[in-house]
Every structure is written in structure tokens, then in C-alpha cells.
Amino acid sequence: MDQPTTTELSEDFEAFCEAAPEAKHNQTVDLRRVHCDPDFWYPVAWSRELKRGKTIGVRYAGQPIALIRPEEGNIFALEDRCAHRQVPLSKGRVQGQSVQCCYHGWAYGRSGRCIDVPYLGKGKLPNGVRTYPVIEQDGLIFVFPGDPEKARTVHLPATLARVDDPAYKTRRFGQEVGCHYSFMHENLMDMNHQFMHMKQMGQMRPRFLGQKREPGLVEARYSFARTGGKQPLGEALIFGERRDASAKHQDRDVMTIRTTYPYQTLHIQTGDEAPVMDLWIAYTPQDKDQLTNRTFGLLSVKRPGIPGLLDLAWPFLIAFTERIFAEDREIVELEQQAWKDLGGDHNLEVFPVINNLRALLAECGVPADASKTDASAPADKSVVPTTAMPAPDHQNATASDGKTEPPSPLVVTPPKRKRHRSRKHHKDNAVTPSVS
């Protein structure tokens, strides 16, 4: 019979539990009613989903957004409703640097302004639709759903996971999960739930090494020891070697999990060596109440010394991570259902780092009755500035019929990334497609 998984904790664990003020704070705030702060960059689609000359519809917290990729130039993002009859612009046709509604052919440029109504004169054009700042980085399309002026100063990391490092192979994964984003943060941060993964991972004893709490950040560190069962092939691929339950393999590696609002990262490292695994993950709310999220993850695994081995075994690693994700998805959706059934958050949390995490999410988020999402939308949609990756020319955007619109006053450029010396020899590795 399988033995229960136990967690080794530092000696001051009980003192943390008794003294943590965050625990009391969490009793007065229903975290599942706290919305994401919209004044950050949120992934809404994979780059591969949006082809040249096409448009797709996505969502952020109930807001419909049309992503448009012209044949030339960069992506732009508009409210996914024609100002005329509210038909989704994502059903329309891309023409030059504009998109035409599929119903009556009203055309909108990058700025969101209506630049053409086929049956009206030039002086009678109506107001346009809202535009969203948008950037594309590391195979993801991000929008800034909050105050567009803040998009100038809020930045993404220069690189996500290790997608730009040829020493790693990166998997892109994710799907819609029926739960509030906070359940996802808690699930990843609390490695005591390895108990649930015993069928996939074998019997593991997590050891909590400590935590860090700073403004906008919570971090937890763990090591692990195998107490029973065989190492799964997927885990062996991540570590680049077979490991058993012998003493030499116990607590060798340190797993560091960090929530840097609103994103999460996880990396596994042995001593001062480069991480064997580096994960970046984000949870984008889909519905207005933010009880469903679309998960976007980048999982980078260090290539072993044998060339081509990881590529050959990649399907096995994908299958392993999919099984783990499926178990996590099932459990957080069960948590969400319990919240609905009970009419609120009745969780009794005793783990200090999770109480700190809950406090962080409550502090950084927006109460549902005071959400910034709607307040950030300008009153006059006809003068909303657009934000986009730099186009070939930052002059007037021209529609297919020759009409022009004023230049966009705000341009957001992705941060300058650190280049790896050997990148030029392995350029394709940075854009490894997902097989999820």
C-alpha cells in the first residue's frame, strides 16, 4: 500500500502559521471575487493562431477583442464589435491596414477610427471602436486591457522561460480551465500537492526550504526526495538522467516557484548549474466574473549532452506533462465548483507561503465591484490611441482604398533581450511549436 507523502518543514513553520497576519486578512476577503488588475500585459493567443491577412476573436474578462494581422506590418487589436450593428469584427475581412465588417463593409484602421463607410461621404464617418495596446513576443500575442497610457511603462521580461536559448527546447502548452486564476497560482506554488500526483510521479517527499515576500512578489523554494516508486520517464528526460531512491539523489535539486504578479515562474536547479527546467506561465481570465481562465505556458527543458536525444524523446515528455496538467486541471475545477456550491471561499489555509500568496493576489487585484477593466475604457472611443509593435513606417496607416488615418501616438516595443552566443547556430530551437 502506498504510504502518505509527508512534507519536511523548517522549524519555525508553526510560528509562521500562528503569526502570519495574512491568514486573518484572507478571512475577510473572498479572493475568488478579486479580479485581475488589467494594467498588465496578458497573453490572449499564440502567434501561430493568427495568419497573415486574417483576424481572430479572443477575450479578456468578458471583453471581446479582435486581433488583426495585415499582410504587411504588425498586429493590431480592436474591440470585437462593429460600431454599426455590433457584429464581431473578427468575422470581417482584412484590407491593407484596416479590417472591414462582414455585414456592411464599415472599415476600421489601427487607431480604431472608422475610416470608410461605403455608402457615406467622407465627412459623415461615425465614431470608431476601442483599440488595445498589443505586442507579440516569444510566440505569444499580448494585449493591455487597462489604461493604454500605462502600457508605456509596464514591461514584460526580456525573454520568457528560455525560448531564446538554443541549449533548451521549449514546449508551448495550455488550454481553458474552469476556475478563478487564483486557484492556478495556489496549485503551482504549493508543492505539498505532489500527494495527488503519486500515480504519475511515484512517492515524493517535498521539503519546504523557505519563502520570500516582497511587493508584487511571493517565492517558495523546495527540494524533493523519492520515498517509493520508480522515476517516470518524463522526469528522467527533464533531469537528463535516471534517478532512484538512493541517498545520493535525495534533495539534490532546488525548485523555485515565484509569483511575480500577475505571472508565475518555476525553475529547477542543482547548485550553481543552469536550470534543468524553466517554466513561465500566465492565466488570462475569459469571462466577466473571471471564473474561467485560459492558461498559456512556456516550458523550457535543458538539452542533455547527447545530441538529438531530447528531440527523439519529446513526445514522451509531452505525454508526461499533459497527464500532470490534466490532474491539476481536474482538482482546481473541483475547487471552483465547491466555491460555487458553498457560495464563497471557505478554504482553511495553514501553509504560510500560500497565505502570503493569497494576500499578494488580493492586494494586487481589483475587487469585482470596483474593477478597473470597464473604468479604463475611454468615454470617446473615436480618439482612443492605438499601441502596436513598430510598423515598417510610423506614418499614416493606409487602407486598401487609399484612405488614411492619423498616425498612432503610442508605440510599444518589446524589451531588448539578452542574446546567447550560440543562437545563430540554432535559430530554429527558439520557436519550437507545441504538440499539445
The 8 nearest C-alpha neighbors of each residue, nearest first, counted from 0:
[[1, 2, 3, 227, 228, 202, 197, 4],
 [2, 0, 3, 202, 227, 197, 4, 228],
 [1, 3, 0, 4, 202, 227, 226, 5],
 [4, 2, 5, 1, 194, 202, 204, 203],
 [3, 5, 194, 204, 203, 2, 202, 6],
 [6, 4, 204, 3, 7, 205, 191, 203],
 [5, 7, 205, 206, 204, 8, 191, 4],
 [8, 6, 206, 207, 205, 5, 9, 204],
 [9, 7, 207, 206, 6, 12, 10, 208],
 [8, 10, 11, 12, 208, 207, 7, 209],
 [11, 9, 12, 8, 13, 14, 7, 15],
 [10, 12, 14, 9, 13, 15, 8, 16],
 [13, 11, 15, 14, 10, 9, 8, 16],
 [14, 12, 16, 15, 11, 17, 10, 18],
 [13, 15, 11, 17, 16, 12, 18, 19],
 [16, 14, 12, 18, 13, 17, 19, 351],
 [15, 17, 13, 14, 19, 18, 351, 349],
 [18, 16, 14, 15, 19, 13, 20, 12],
 [17, 19, 15, 16, 14, 20, 13, 22],
 [18, 20, 21, 15, 16, 22, 17, 351],
 [21, 19, 22, 23, 18, 24, 17, 354],
 [20, 22, 24, 19, 23, 354, 358, 355],
 [21, 23, 25, 24, 20, 354, 19, 26],
 [24, 22, 26, 21, 25, 20, 27, 19],
 [23, 25, 21, 22, 26, 27, 20, 28],
 [24, 26, 28, 22, 27, 23, 21, 358],
 [25, 27, 23, 24, 28, 22, 29, 345],
 [26, 28, 25, 24, 29, 23, 30, 22],
 [29, 27, 25, 30, 26, 24, 361, 32],
 [30, 28, 31, 32, 344, 27, 343, 25],
 [29, 31, 33, 32, 28, 361, 357, 344],
 [32, 30, 29, 33, 179, 181, 344, 343],
 [33, 31, 30, 29, 367, 34, 366, 288],
 [34, 32, 366, 30, 365, 367, 31, 364],
 [35, 33, 365, 364, 367, 366, 32, 36],
 [34, 36, 364, 37, 365, 33, 261, 284],
 [35, 37, 364, 38, 365, 34, 363, 39],
 [38, 36, 145, 144, 39, 372, 35, 371],
 [39, 37, 145, 36, 146, 143, 144, 149],
 [40, 38, 37, 143, 41, 153, 36, 145],
 [41, 39, 143, 142, 141, 42, 38, 155],
 [40, 42, 141, 142, 283, 39, 43, 143],
 [43, 41, 141, 140, 44, 139, 142, 283],
 [42, 44, 141, 140, 41, 57, 58, 142],
 [45, 43, 140, 42, 139, 46, 48, 57],
 [46, 44, 139, 47, 48, 140, 138, 43],
 [45, 47, 138, 139, 48, 49, 140, 44],
 [46, 48, 45, 49, 50, 138, 139, 44],
 [49, 47, 46, 45, 50, 44, 55, 54],
 [50, 48, 47, 46, 53, 54, 55, 68],
 [49, 51, 53, 52, 48, 68, 47, 54],
 [52, 50, 70, 68, 53, 69, 49, 71],
 [51, 53, 69, 70, 68, 93, 50, 54],
 [54, 52, 51, 50, 68, 93, 67, 49],
 [53, 55, 67, 89, 66, 68, 49, 65],
 [56, 54, 89, 66, 65, 49, 57, 67],
 [55, 57, 65, 89, 64, 66, 63, 79],
 [58, 56, 64, 63, 43, 65, 55, 59],
 [59, 57, 63, 62, 64, 285, 61, 60],
 [58, 60, 62, 285, 61, 284, 283, 63],
 [61, 59, 285, 287, 286, 284, 62, 289],
 [60, 62, 287, 286, 59, 285, 58, 63],
 [61, 63, 59, 58, 60, 64, 287, 78],
 [64, 62, 58, 79, 57, 78, 61, 65],
 [65, 63, 79, 78, 57, 58, 56, 77],
 [64, 66, 56, 79, 89, 77, 76, 55],
 [67, 65, 76, 54, 55, 75, 56, 64],
 [66, 68, 54, 75, 74, 76, 53, 69],
 [67, 69, 74, 51, 52, 53, 73, 54],
 [70, 68, 52, 71, 51, 96, 72, 95],
 [69, 71, 52, 51, 68, 72, 95, 53],
 [72, 70, 69, 73, 95, 51, 68, 96],
 [73, 71, 390, 69, 391, 70, 74, 68],
 [72, 74, 390, 388, 68, 75, 69, 71],
 [73, 75, 68, 67, 387, 66, 76, 69],
 [74, 76, 67, 387, 109, 66, 133, 73],
 [75, 77, 66, 131, 65, 130, 67, 133],
 [78, 76, 130, 65, 64, 129, 131, 79],
 [77, 79, 64, 129, 80, 128, 65, 130],
 [78, 80, 64, 65, 87, 88, 63, 77],
 [81, 79, 87, 85, 86, 88, 78, 82],
 [80, 82, 85, 83, 86, 88, 84, 87],
 [81, 83, 85, 84, 80, 127, 128, 126],
 [82, 84, 81, 85, 86, 105, 80, 103],
 [83, 85, 86, 81, 82, 80, 102, 87],
 [86, 84, 80, 81, 82, 83, 87, 79],
 [85, 87, 80, 81, 84, 88, 102, 100],
 [88, 86, 80, 79, 89, 90, 81, 85],
 [87, 89, 91, 79, 90, 100, 80, 81],
 [88, 90, 55, 65, 56, 87, 54, 91],
 [91, 89, 88, 87, 101, 92, 100, 54],
 [90, 92, 101, 100, 88, 99, 89, 98],
 [93, 91, 99, 98, 94, 101, 100, 90],
 [92, 94, 98, 52, 97, 53, 99, 69],
 [93, 95, 97, 399, 98, 96, 92, 398],
 [94, 96, 399, 398, 97, 69, 93, 397],
 [97, 95, 398, 397, 69, 94, 396, 108],
 [98, 96, 108, 94, 107, 95, 398, 93],
 [97, 99, 93, 106, 107, 92, 94, 91],
 [100, 98, 106, 104, 92, 91, 105, 101],
 [99, 101, 91, 104, 105, 88, 102, 103],
 [100, 102, 91, 104, 90, 103, 99, 92],
 [101, 103, 100, 104, 86, 105, 91, 84],
 [104, 102, 105, 101, 100, 117, 116, 99],
 [103, 105, 100, 99, 101, 102, 106, 117],
 [106, 104, 116, 100, 99, 103, 115, 107],
 [105, 107, 99, 115, 98, 114, 113, 104],
 [108, 106, 113, 97, 98, 112, 114, 111],
 [109, 107, 97, 111, 110, 112, 96, 114],
 [108, 110, 111, 75, 385, 97, 107, 96],
 [109, 111, 385, 112, 108, 384, 407, 130],
 [112, 110, 128, 130, 127, 108, 109, 107],
 [113, 111, 127, 110, 107, 381, 108, 114],
 [112, 114, 107, 127, 106, 115, 126, 125],
 [115, 113, 107, 106, 112, 108, 404, 402],
 [114, 116, 106, 105, 113, 117, 124, 107],
 [115, 117, 105, 119, 118, 106, 104, 124],
 [118, 116, 119, 115, 104, 105, 103, 120],
 [117, 119, 116, 120, 115, 103, 105, 104],
 [120, 118, 116, 117, 123, 121, 124, 115],
 [119, 121, 122, 123, 118, 124, 116, 117],
 [122, 120, 123, 124, 119, 115, 116, 114],
 [123, 121, 120, 124, 119, 125, 115, 114],
 [122, 124, 120, 121, 119, 125, 116, 115],
 [123, 125, 122, 121, 113, 116, 126, 115],
 [126, 124, 123, 127, 113, 82, 381, 112],
 [125, 127, 381, 113, 112, 124, 380, 128],
 [126, 128, 112, 113, 381, 111, 380, 82],
 [129, 127, 111, 380, 78, 82, 112, 381],
 [128, 130, 78, 380, 111, 77, 383, 131],
 [129, 131, 77, 111, 385, 76, 78, 110],
 [132, 130, 76, 77, 133, 143, 385, 142],
 [131, 133, 386, 143, 142, 387, 385, 147],
 [134, 132, 142, 387, 141, 386, 131, 75],
 [133, 135, 141, 388, 387, 140, 136, 142],
 [136, 134, 140, 139, 141, 138, 133, 137],
 [135, 137, 139, 138, 140, 134, 413, 141],
 [138, 136, 139, 162, 159, 135, 158, 430],
 [137, 139, 46, 136, 45, 135, 140, 430],
 [140, 138, 45, 46, 136, 137, 135, 44],
 [139, 141, 135, 44, 42, 46, 45, 43],
 [142, 140, 42, 41, 134, 133, 40, 43],
 [141, 143, 133, 40, 41, 132, 144, 131],
 [142, 144, 40, 132, 145, 39, 131, 133],
 [145, 143, 37, 142, 131, 38, 372, 146],
 [146, 144, 38, 37, 375, 143, 372, 147],
 [145, 147, 375, 148, 149, 38, 144, 150],
 [148, 146, 150, 149, 145, 132, 143, 131],
 [149, 147, 150, 146, 151, 409, 152, 384],
 [150, 148, 151, 147, 146, 152, 153, 38],
 [151, 149, 147, 153, 148, 152, 143, 132],
 [152, 150, 149, 148, 153, 411, 409, 147],
 [151, 153, 150, 149, 154, 148, 411, 39],
 [154, 152, 150, 151, 149, 39, 155, 40],
 [155, 153, 152, 156, 414, 150, 40, 413],
 [154, 156, 157, 153, 414, 40, 413, 158],
 [155, 157, 158, 159, 154, 414, 416, 413],
 [158, 156, 416, 414, 415, 155, 159, 417],
 [159, 157, 156, 416, 160, 161, 163, 162],
 [158, 160, 161, 279, 156, 162, 137, 157],
 [159, 161, 279, 278, 277, 162, 299, 297],
 [162, 160, 164, 163, 299, 159, 167, 277],
 [161, 163, 429, 164, 169, 160, 159, 299],
 [162, 164, 429, 161, 165, 158, 418, 422],
 [163, 165, 161, 166, 162, 167, 419, 429],
 [166, 164, 167, 425, 428, 422, 163, 429],
 [165, 167, 164, 302, 301, 168, 428, 300],
 [168, 166, 301, 165, 300, 302, 164, 299],
 [167, 169, 300, 299, 428, 301, 302, 170],
 [170, 168, 299, 298, 162, 431, 300, 167],
 [169, 171, 298, 433, 297, 172, 299, 431],
 [172, 170, 433, 297, 296, 298, 432, 169],
 [173, 171, 296, 435, 295, 433, 170, 297],
 [174, 172, 295, 294, 296, 175, 293, 171],
 [173, 175, 294, 293, 176, 295, 172, 292],
 [174, 176, 293, 292, 294, 177, 173, 291],
 [177, 175, 292, 178, 291, 293, 174, 328],
 [178, 176, 291, 332, 290, 292, 175, 179],
 [177, 179, 291, 290, 335, 332, 176, 180],
 [178, 180, 290, 181, 291, 289, 182, 31],
 [179, 181, 183, 182, 282, 292, 178, 184],
 [182, 180, 184, 183, 179, 185, 31, 360],
 [183, 181, 185, 180, 184, 179, 331, 186],
 [184, 182, 186, 180, 181, 185, 187, 331],
 [183, 185, 181, 182, 186, 187, 188, 180],
 [186, 184, 182, 188, 183, 187, 189, 181],
 [185, 187, 183, 184, 189, 188, 182, 327],
 [186, 188, 184, 185, 189, 183, 190, 256],
 [187, 189, 185, 186, 256, 184, 190, 219],
 [190, 188, 191, 186, 187, 185, 192, 353],
 [191, 189, 192, 193, 188, 205, 187, 221],
 [190, 192, 193, 189, 205, 194, 6, 5],
 [191, 193, 194, 190, 195, 189, 196, 186],
 [194, 192, 196, 195, 191, 190, 197, 203],
 [195, 193, 192, 196, 4, 197, 191, 3],
 [194, 196, 193, 192, 197, 198, 326, 327],
 [195, 197, 193, 199, 198, 194, 200, 323],
 [198, 196, 201, 200, 199, 202, 194, 195],
 [197, 199, 196, 201, 200, 195, 202, 194],
 [198, 200, 196, 197, 201, 231, 323, 322],
 [201, 199, 197, 196, 198, 231, 202, 230],
 [200, 202, 228, 197, 198, 229, 199, 227],
 [203, 201, 227, 226, 197, 228, 225, 4],
 [204, 202, 225, 224, 226, 205, 201, 4],
 [203, 205, 224, 223, 5, 6, 4, 225],
 [206, 204, 223, 6, 222, 203, 221, 207],
 [205, 207, 7, 222, 221, 6, 223, 8],
 [208, 206, 221, 8, 209, 7, 220, 205],
 [209, 207, 221, 220, 206, 9, 222, 8],
 [210, 208, 220, 207, 219, 211, 9, 221],
 [209, 211, 219, 218, 220, 352, 212, 208],
 [210, 212, 218, 217, 219, 213, 209, 216],
 [211, 213, 217, 216, 218, 210, 214, 355],
 [212, 214, 216, 215, 217, 211, 218, 359],
 [215, 213, 216, 212, 359, 217, 259, 363],
 [214, 216, 260, 259, 213, 359, 363, 217],
 [217, 215, 259, 213, 214, 258, 212, 260],
 [218, 216, 212, 258, 211, 257, 356, 213],
 [217, 219, 257, 211, 210, 256, 258, 212],
 [218, 220, 210, 256, 255, 209, 257, 211],
 [221, 219, 255, 208, 209, 254, 207, 210],
 [222, 220, 207, 254, 208, 206, 253, 205],
 [221, 223, 253, 250, 206, 252, 205, 254],
 [224, 222, 205, 250, 204, 206, 203, 249],
 [225, 223, 249, 204, 250, 203, 226, 205],
 [224, 226, 203, 244, 227, 202, 204, 223],
 [227, 225, 202, 203, 244, 224, 204, 228],
 [228, 226, 202, 225, 201, 244, 229, 203],
 [227, 229, 201, 202, 230, 226, 225, 200],
 [230, 228, 201, 231, 227, 243, 200, 244],
 [229, 231, 242, 232, 200, 243, 234, 201],
 [232, 230, 234, 233, 200, 229, 235, 199],
 [231, 233, 235, 234, 236, 230, 315, 316],
 [234, 232, 316, 236, 319, 235, 231, 315],
 [235, 233, 237, 236, 232, 231, 238, 230],
 [234, 236, 232, 238, 240, 241, 237, 233],
 [237, 235, 239, 233, 234, 238, 232, 240],
 [236, 238, 234, 235, 239, 300, 275, 233],
 [239, 237, 235, 240, 236, 275, 234, 241],
 [238, 240, 236, 237, 303, 235, 241, 302],
 [241, 239, 235, 238, 242, 236, 237, 303],
 [240, 242, 235, 243, 230, 239, 238, 232],
 [243, 241, 240, 230, 248, 244, 235, 245],
 [242, 244, 245, 230, 248, 229, 241, 225],
 [243, 245, 225, 226, 246, 248, 227, 242],
 [246, 244, 243, 247, 248, 249, 242, 225],
 [245, 247, 249, 248, 244, 224, 250, 243],
 [248, 246, 245, 249, 251, 244, 250, 243],
 [247, 249, 246, 245, 251, 242, 250, 244],
 [248, 250, 224, 246, 251, 247, 223, 225],
 [251, 249, 223, 222, 224, 252, 248, 253],
 [252, 250, 249, 248, 269, 253, 222, 223],
 [251, 253, 269, 268, 250, 222, 267, 254],
 [252, 254, 222, 268, 221, 267, 269, 255],
 [253, 255, 267, 221, 220, 266, 222, 256],
 [254, 256, 220, 266, 265, 219, 253, 267],
 [257, 255, 265, 219, 218, 264, 188, 220],
 [256, 258, 218, 264, 263, 217, 259, 265],
 [257, 259, 263, 217, 216, 260, 262, 218],
 [260, 258, 216, 262, 215, 261, 263, 257],
 [261, 259, 262, 215, 258, 216, 363, 263],
 [260, 262, 259, 258, 263, 281, 35, 39],
 [263, 261, 281, 260, 259, 258, 280, 264],
 [264, 262, 258, 280, 257, 279, 259, 281],
 [263, 265, 279, 257, 278, 256, 280, 258],
 [266, 264, 256, 278, 255, 277, 257, 279],
 [265, 267, 277, 276, 255, 254, 278, 274],
 [268, 266, 254, 274, 276, 253, 275, 255],
 [267, 269, 274, 253, 252, 275, 270, 273],
 [270, 268, 252, 272, 251, 271, 253, 267],
 [271, 269, 272, 268, 252, 253, 251, 273],
 [270, 272, 269, 273, 268, 274, 252, 253],
 [273, 271, 270, 269, 274, 268, 275, 267],
 [272, 274, 275, 268, 271, 269, 301, 270],
 [275, 273, 268, 276, 267, 266, 272, 277],
 [274, 276, 301, 267, 300, 268, 238, 237],
 [277, 275, 300, 274, 266, 267, 299, 301],
 [276, 278, 266, 299, 160, 265, 298, 274],
 [279, 277, 298, 265, 264, 160, 297, 266],
 [280, 278, 264, 160, 297, 296, 263, 159],
 [279, 281, 296, 263, 295, 262, 264, 297],
 [282, 280, 262, 295, 294, 263, 283, 296],
 [281, 283, 294, 293, 292, 180, 284, 295],
 [282, 284, 292, 293, 41, 285, 294, 281],
 [285, 283, 292, 60, 289, 59, 291, 286],
 [284, 286, 60, 59, 292, 291, 58, 61],
 [287, 285, 61, 60, 289, 288, 291, 284],
 [286, 288, 61, 60, 289, 285, 62, 284],
 [287, 289, 286, 290, 60, 367, 34, 32],
 [290, 288, 284, 286, 287, 291, 60, 179],
 [291, 289, 179, 178, 288, 177, 286, 292],
 [292, 290, 177, 178, 289, 285, 179, 284],
 [293, 291, 284, 283, 285, 176, 282, 175],
 [292, 294, 175, 283, 174, 282, 176, 284],
 [293, 295, 282, 173, 174, 281, 175, 292],
 [296, 294, 173, 281, 280, 172, 282, 293],
 [295, 297, 280, 172, 279, 173, 171, 298],
 [296, 298, 171, 279, 278, 170, 160, 280],
 [299, 297, 278, 170, 169, 277, 296, 171],
 [298, 300, 169, 277, 168, 161, 276, 167],
 [301, 299, 276, 167, 168, 275, 237, 169],
 [302, 300, 167, 275, 166, 276, 303, 168],
 [301, 303, 167, 166, 309, 300, 168, 304],
 [304, 302, 305, 239, 301, 309, 308, 306],
 [303, 305, 306, 302, 239, 308, 307, 301],
 [304, 306, 303, 308, 307, 302, 309, 239],
 [307, 305, 308, 304, 303, 309, 302, 310],
 [306, 308, 310, 309, 311, 305, 302, 303],
 [309, 307, 311, 310, 306, 305, 312, 303],
 [308, 310, 312, 311, 307, 313, 302, 303],
 [311, 309, 313, 307, 308, 312, 168, 314],
 [312, 310, 308, 309, 313, 307, 314, 315],
 [311, 313, 309, 310, 315, 314, 308, 316],
 [312, 314, 310, 316, 315, 311, 309, 317],
 [315, 313, 317, 316, 312, 318, 311, 434],
 [316, 314, 318, 317, 313, 312, 319, 233],
 [315, 317, 233, 319, 313, 318, 314, 320],
 [318, 316, 314, 320, 315, 319, 321, 313],
 [317, 319, 321, 315, 316, 320, 314, 322],
 [318, 320, 316, 233, 322, 317, 321, 315],
 [321, 319, 323, 317, 322, 318, 324, 316],
 [322, 320, 324, 318, 323, 319, 325, 317],
 [321, 323, 325, 319, 320, 324, 318, 326],
 [322, 324, 320, 326, 321, 325, 327, 319],
 [323, 325, 327, 321, 326, 322, 328, 320],
 [326, 324, 328, 322, 327, 323, 321, 329],
 [327, 325, 329, 323, 328, 324, 330, 322],
 [328, 326, 324, 330, 325, 329, 331, 323],
 [329, 327, 325, 326, 331, 330, 324, 332],
 [328, 330, 326, 332, 327, 331, 325, 333],
 [329, 331, 333, 327, 332, 328, 334, 326],
 [332, 330, 334, 333, 328, 329, 182, 335],
 [333, 331, 335, 334, 329, 330, 178, 177],
 [332, 334, 330, 336, 331, 335, 337, 329],
 [335, 333, 331, 337, 332, 336, 330, 338],
 [334, 336, 332, 338, 178, 333, 337, 331],
 [335, 337, 333, 339, 338, 334, 340, 332],
 [336, 338, 340, 334, 339, 335, 341, 333],
 [339, 337, 335, 343, 341, 336, 340, 344],
 [340, 338, 336, 342, 337, 341, 335, 343],
 [339, 341, 337, 338, 342, 336, 343, 335],
 [342, 340, 338, 339, 343, 337, 344, 345],
 [341, 343, 339, 340, 338, 344, 337, 345],
 [342, 344, 338, 341, 345, 339, 29, 31],
 [343, 345, 338, 29, 346, 31, 342, 30],
 [346, 344, 343, 347, 338, 341, 26, 29],
 [347, 345, 344, 348, 338, 26, 343, 334],
 [346, 348, 345, 349, 26, 344, 22, 350],
 [347, 349, 350, 346, 354, 353, 22, 351],
 [350, 348, 16, 351, 347, 354, 22, 353],
 [349, 351, 353, 352, 348, 354, 16, 189],
 [352, 350, 354, 353, 16, 15, 349, 355],
 [351, 353, 355, 354, 350, 356, 210, 219],
 [354, 352, 356, 355, 351, 350, 357, 185],
 [355, 353, 357, 351, 356, 352, 22, 21],
 [354, 356, 352, 358, 353, 357, 21, 359],
 [355, 357, 353, 359, 354, 358, 217, 352],
 [358, 356, 354, 360, 359, 355, 353, 361],
 [357, 359, 355, 361, 356, 360, 21, 362],
 [360, 358, 356, 362, 357, 361, 363, 355],
 [361, 359, 357, 363, 362, 358, 364, 356],
 [360, 362, 358, 364, 359, 363, 30, 357],
 [363, 361, 359, 360, 364, 358, 365, 215],
 [364, 362, 360, 361, 359, 36, 365, 215],
 [363, 365, 35, 36, 361, 34, 362, 360],
 [364, 366, 34, 370, 33, 36, 35, 367],
 [367, 365, 33, 369, 368, 34, 370, 32],
 [366, 368, 370, 33, 369, 32, 34, 365],
 [369, 367, 366, 370, 365, 32, 33, 34],
 [370, 368, 366, 367, 371, 365, 374, 372],
 [371, 369, 367, 365, 372, 368, 366, 373],
 [372, 370, 374, 373, 375, 369, 37, 365],
 [371, 373, 370, 375, 374, 37, 145, 144],
 [372, 374, 375, 376, 371, 370, 145, 377],
 [375, 373, 371, 376, 372, 370, 377, 145],
 [374, 376, 146, 373, 145, 372, 371, 377],
 [375, 377, 374, 373, 378, 372, 146, 145],
 [378, 376, 379, 380, 375, 383, 374, 129],
 [377, 379, 380, 376, 381, 375, 383, 374],
 [380, 378, 381, 377, 382, 383, 126, 376],
 [381, 379, 129, 128, 383, 382, 377, 127],
 [380, 382, 127, 126, 379, 112, 383, 128],
 [383, 381, 380, 379, 384, 112, 110, 111],
 [382, 384, 380, 381, 129, 130, 385, 110],
 [385, 383, 110, 407, 382, 408, 409, 386],
 [386, 384, 110, 407, 130, 132, 131, 409],
 [387, 385, 132, 410, 409, 133, 411, 131],
 [388, 386, 133, 410, 132, 134, 75, 411],
 [387, 389, 134, 412, 73, 411, 390, 410],
 [390, 388, 387, 410, 412, 391, 73, 393],
 [389, 391, 72, 392, 73, 393, 388, 387],
 [392, 390, 72, 389, 393, 73, 71, 394],
 [391, 393, 390, 394, 389, 395, 72, 396],
 [394, 392, 390, 406, 395, 391, 389, 407],
 [393, 395, 392, 406, 396, 405, 407, 390],
 [394, 396, 406, 405, 404, 403, 397, 393],
 [397, 395, 403, 404, 96, 394, 406, 398],
 [398, 396, 403, 402, 401, 96, 395, 399],
 [399, 397, 95, 96, 401, 400, 402, 97],
 [398, 400, 95, 94, 401, 397, 96, 402],
 [399, 401, 398, 402, 397, 95, 94, 403],
 [400, 402, 398, 399, 397, 403, 95, 396],
 [403, 401, 398, 400, 397, 114, 404, 399],
 [404, 402, 397, 396, 395, 398, 401, 405],
 [403, 405, 396, 395, 406, 397, 114, 402],
 [404, 406, 395, 407, 403, 396, 394, 110],
 [407, 405, 395, 394, 408, 404, 396, 393],
 [406, 408, 385, 409, 384, 110, 405, 386],
 [409, 407, 406, 384, 410, 385, 386, 405],
 [410, 408, 386, 407, 385, 384, 411, 151],
 [409, 411, 386, 387, 389, 412, 388, 408],
 [412, 410, 387, 388, 386, 151, 413, 409],
 [411, 413, 388, 414, 410, 389, 134, 387],
 [414, 412, 415, 411, 134, 136, 157, 155],
 [415, 413, 157, 416, 412, 155, 156, 154],
 [414, 416, 157, 413, 417, 412, 158, 418],
 [417, 415, 157, 158, 414, 418, 156, 413],
 [416, 418, 419, 415, 157, 158, 163, 164],
 [419, 417, 416, 420, 422, 163, 164, 421],
 [418, 420, 422, 421, 164, 417, 163, 165],
 [419, 421, 422, 418, 423, 424, 164, 165],
 [420, 422, 419, 423, 424, 425, 165, 164],
 [423, 421, 425, 419, 424, 426, 420, 165],
 [424, 422, 426, 425, 421, 420, 419, 165],
 [423, 425, 422, 421, 426, 165, 427, 420],
 [426, 424, 422, 165, 423, 427, 428, 421],
 [425, 427, 423, 428, 422, 424, 429, 165],
 [428, 426, 429, 425, 430, 431, 165, 424],
 [429, 427, 430, 431, 426, 165, 425, 168],
 [428, 430, 162, 163, 427, 431, 426, 164],
 [431, 429, 428, 427, 432, 162, 138, 137],
 [430, 432, 428, 429, 169, 433, 170, 427],
 [433, 431, 430, 434, 171, 170, 169, 47],
 [434, 432, 171, 170, 435, 172, 431, 169],
 [433, 435, 432, 317, 170, 171, 172, 314],
 [434, 433, 172, 317, 171, 321, 173, 170]]
